[in-house]
């Protein structure tokens, strides 16, 4: 029998009961931690389906059968699927590449290289494929992103929500380096690439943050109002909620950090499109031209404060210390001071040191939620194809915890 306290929250003794959370717990989470409405739907879906069967490996043939069902309803004429293959990379989504020969109403008979991107039974991040598809369509032209072809937002054809977009060639790191083996962590680009890739990195981030969100038609996104703390509050609520839903232990530092974040919510001056994971490892580039060909992994995207992206990019997890100068390089590209100065020049937007500091604390809090709580719960329940990787990331918790302590002490 699952028991809850008067508030509806499961007690510390009931960590295992989060494997099968009662309805009153789900309702309490929604009431206590309001978030973007589409994200709320995804978080509720996660808990309601938590007792469903663990992840079962789907065969490539079965995946193609699911794809065929989607295409039969989406394409009027005949088509041919070929060269279906699994794609590696990423800690949260399953991806299959394939070639599609079909008669596109706009282009005629073509063969496209495409990718199916689908959630596992339970993901490291409960996010929306509908929002991901929508934002890719909205920012295309401002920054390089894959073209979205079809969306299965409610898992009508696939086992879980999925989208189909174009395959974009490129690499995430120089083929000659052995660094940054996991999700672009600590990638060393070297002096020859830093300037060319760094310039594009800045220009793309500035272009993203200066888009007029009122003209983008983002129907599935809730919009915080400028001059309010709603942008910061929604993100804090999201990760406080996920922490309560997924954790398997107490970590008093998280209570201290959540309290500080709640007391220091900043207002947002301009509501921007925020990528949410803007860093090395999430862009592809052509090694022959040194051109960034696509920005990937938009599942954390939301409308909010640009400082969240700035703080994320500068996180020590994603960069490295230059072996020659001893300086820390943001995403392996430039010093933090250079990064922020060049961003201000490219965007025409001011970097507020206080908001940047706030979001550094907030982002580190988010990373601990993902590595200590969600990775644990998803792996415990056997809900993902990345169980080994998600078990491994818990080793980051002591480093992230010390980083959080240092950041909080710096605000005292």
N, C-alpha and C positions, 0 to 999 in steps of 0.2 A: 504494500500500500504506500502510495506517495503522500507525504505530508508537507504542508506549507505553513509558514508563519502567518500572523494576522494580516500582514501586508500582501500575502500571496507569494512572496519570494521564498524560494527553497532555502533552507538553512544550510550551514556549512556541512552538517552531517548528511545532507541529501545531495551531495555532488553527483553521485551515481544516478540519481533520479532525473537528472537532466537528459539522460538517455531517452526518457519517455515523459516529457514535461506535461503536467496537467493543464487543462484549459484555463484555469484561473491564473496560472503562472504566465501563460502567453498573453492573456488580457492585461495582466499587471505590467508586463514589459511594454506593451503598446501605450498604456496610460501614463506610465512613469517617464518613458523616454520617447517622446514624439519625434518623428523623422520625416523626411521626404516620403510622400504617399506611395510612390512606386517601390521605394526601398522597403517601406513598411510591409508591403505585400510580399516581397521576397523573403523578409525575415520571418513573417508568419508562416509562409509556405515551408520554409526550412524546418521550423519546429513541428509543424503539423505532420510532416513526412519523415520525421526523425526515426520513427519505428519501422519504416519501410525496409525492404531487404538491403543488405550491404551491397557494395559495388560488385557487379559481376562483369567480367571482361566480355565486351561485345566483340564479336568477330568482325573482320573487315567486310565480309560478305553481308552480314546483317546490317552493318552501318550503311552500306551501299543500298540495301533494300529500303531502309528508312529514307535515304536521300531520294531514291526513285519515287517514293510516295509523294514527297514534297514537290518534286519536279513535275510529276504527272498533273498536279493541280495548278502549277504555276506556268507551265509552258504549253502553248497551244499546239505546236507542231511536234514533229519527231525530234529525238535527241539521242546522243550516245555518251555514256559515261565510260571513261577508260583510265588506266594507270592510277587506280585508287591506292593510297599508301598512307601509313601513319606518319604524322609529323611530331617531332620531339620539341621540347622547350616549354617553359612555363611551369608554375607550381599549382595551377588551379583548374585549367580547362583541358579537355580532350580535343585533338585536332586531326583531321584527315584531309590530305590533299588529293585532288583528282583533276582530270581533264574533262571538259564538257564541250562536245560538238553539238551546236544547236543553231536555230534560226532566230537571231535576235531581231525584234521588230525595228530597232533603230540602226543596226549595223549589218544586217543580213546574216548569211551563213558564216559562223566564226567558230574557232576553238579557243576556249578560255581555260586558263589554269586557275582553279578555285580552291577554297579551303572551307571545310565545315568546322565550326567552333562550337563545342557543346560542353555544358556542365557535366561533372560526374554526379553520383547520387547525392553527395553533399560536398560543397566546394569550400576551399579555404576562404572565399569571400562570397557571401550571399548577395549577388548583384543581379542586375536586370539586363538580359540580352536585348530587350526592347529599347532600353535607354542607350545601350552600346551601339545598336544599329542606327538609332536616331541621331546620336551625336556624330557618328562617322559621316552620315549624309550631310549634316549641318556644317561641319568644319572643312569638308572636302573643297579644295580650292584655296583655302587659307593656309593650310598645312598639308603635307603629303600623307594621305591615309588610304587604306584599301577601299575600293568601291564595294558597297554592300549590294548583293543581288536579291537574296531572299531571307526571310526571318520566320522561325518557328518559335514564337514567343511563349506559347503555352504548351509546348511539347505534344502537339497533335500527331507529328510523324516520328519524331525522335524520342528516345527514352527520357530526355531532359531538354529544356529550352536550348535552342541552337540558332546560329545564323550562318549564312553562306556569303563569303566575300572573296574578292580576287586574291590570288597569290601574288605577292610582291617579292621579287628577287632582292637579295642583299645579305649581308652578314651583320652580326651584332658586335663583333670584335675583329681585329686583324687576325688573319689566319696564322700569322707567324707568332702570335703570343699565346702563352698557356695560362694567362691570368683571367680572372672574371669568369671562371668556369660555371658558376651557378648564378643564373639570372642577372648577369652583368655586374656582380659584386666585385669591386676592385679592379675593373678592367684597365689595363695599361695600353693606351693608344700610341704613346710615343710622340715626340716633338713634331714630327712631320704631319701628323693627323690632327693635332690639338687645335691649330688655328682654323683649318678648313671646317672640321666638324663642329668646333666650338662656335664659330660664327653662325652656322646654320642652327645649332642648338638654341642660341639666343634669339635669332630672328623668328624661329618657329614659336617659341614660347611667348614672345612679344606679340606676334600675330594672333595667337590663340587668346591671350588675355585682353586684347583690344577689340575683339569682335563685339558687335552690338547684339546682346542676347535677346533683345526684344524683336529682332528681325530674323531670328533663326528658326522660329516655329517649333520650339522644343516642347511638344505637347505633354510628354510624360514626365517632365521635370518640374518640381515645385521651385518657386523663385523667392529667395529671401529679399527683403527690401533694403536698399541702401540706407545707411544711418541707423540700422538696428544691429543687434547681436545675434540675429536668427541664424546666419550662416555658420558661425562658430558653434552655436548651441545645437543645431541639428547634427553636426559631425560629432560633437562630444556625446550627445545622446546616443548616436549610432554605436559608438564603441563602448560606452558604458553598458548599453543594452547587450551587445554581443558578448562582452565580458561576463555578464550575469548569465547569459544563456549557455555559454560554452565552457566556462572554466571548470577545472577539476580540483582546485586548491585555492587557499587564501594567499594573497601576496599584498601585505599591508601597504607597500609602496604605491600600489595602484589606487588605493583609497586616498592617500595623501595627494597624488597627482590629480585625481578626478576632482577633489575639493579645490585645489589651486586653479584648475582650469575653469571650474564653475564660477569661482569668485572673480576671475579676470577675463571674462568673455569680452573680446574686442568687437567694436562695430566695424562694418564693412563700408568703405567709401564708394566702391564701384563693384557691381556684381559682374563677375567674369566667368567664362567657361574655364573650369579647372580640370586638368587631365587627371590628377590624383596620383599618378605614378610616373611622372616626367623625369626620366633619368637614363643613364647609359644602360644598355641591356634591353630597352624598350623601343629603340629605333634601329632600323636597318639602313645600311649604307653600301654603296657600290664601291668596291676597292679600286676599280680602274679610274673612276672619276672623283672619288672621295665625296660623293653626293649622298645625302640622306634620302632614301627612297620611300620610307614609310615610318610613321609612328604607330605603334601597336599597343595592345593591352589598355583599352579605354574603359574597363569595367568599373574603375573607381571614379569616373568622371561625374561631375556635379556642377551646379551653379553656386558660386561662392566667392571666397576671398583669394585673390591671386597669391597672397603670401603663403598659402598652403603649398602650392607648387614650388615656390622659391625655397621654402624650408625643407621640402622633401628632397629636392635636387641637391641641397647642401648637406644632407645627412651623411655622417661619417661612414655609414654602412655601404654607401654606393661609390665612394671615391677611394683615393689612396694617397699616400705620402710620396712625393717626388723623390726618387733615390738620389738625385743630383743636388737639389736645393733644400730638401727637408721640409718643403711646404706641402700642406694638404691641398690636393687638387679635387675640386668639385666634379664628380662623375669622371675623374681622370682627365679633365679638360683645362681647367683654369683655377686660380685661387678664388676664394670666396669673394674677396674684395673686388677682383676684376669681374667676376661673374655678375655681381649686383650692379656695379657701375655700368657695365655694358648693357645690362637689361634695362636700366633706367633710360639710357640713351636711345636704345632701340624702340622701347615702348612708349616713352614720354610719360611714364607713370612713376610715381615716387615710391621708394621702398621705405616702409615704416619700420624702424628697428624694433619697436615694442611688439608690433604684430608679428614680425618675423620670429622673434624670440618666443612668443606665445605658440605659434604653430610648430616650432621645433619641439616644444614640450608635447603638444598635441599629437604630432606625428610619431614621436617615440612611444607615447602611450598606445597609439594604434598598433605599432609594430609588436609591442609586447602582448597585446590582446590577440593578435594573429598567431604569434609563435607559441605563447604559453597556454592560451585557452582554445582557440579554434583548431589549430593544428592537432592539439591533443585530442579534442573531442571527435573530430573527423576520423583520425587514425584509430582511435579506440573503437569506433563503431564500424570501421572497415568500409567507409563510404567513398573512398577515392582510389584512383589508379596511382597516386603519388604518395602512398603511405610511407615509403622509405625516406623520401625527401622531406615530408612533413614531420617525420620523427626526428630527422637530422636538424631541422631548423630550431628545435627547442634548445639546442646548444648555444644559440645566440642570446638567450634570455639573460644570463649574467652580464654580458657586455652591454645589452640594451638597458638593463636595470641600472648599471653604473652610469650610463649616459644620461638616463632620466634623472638620477640623483644630482649629477653635475649641473644639468640644465636648471633644475629647480633651485639648487643652491645659488646659481648665478642670478636668480631673480629676487633673492632675499636682501 
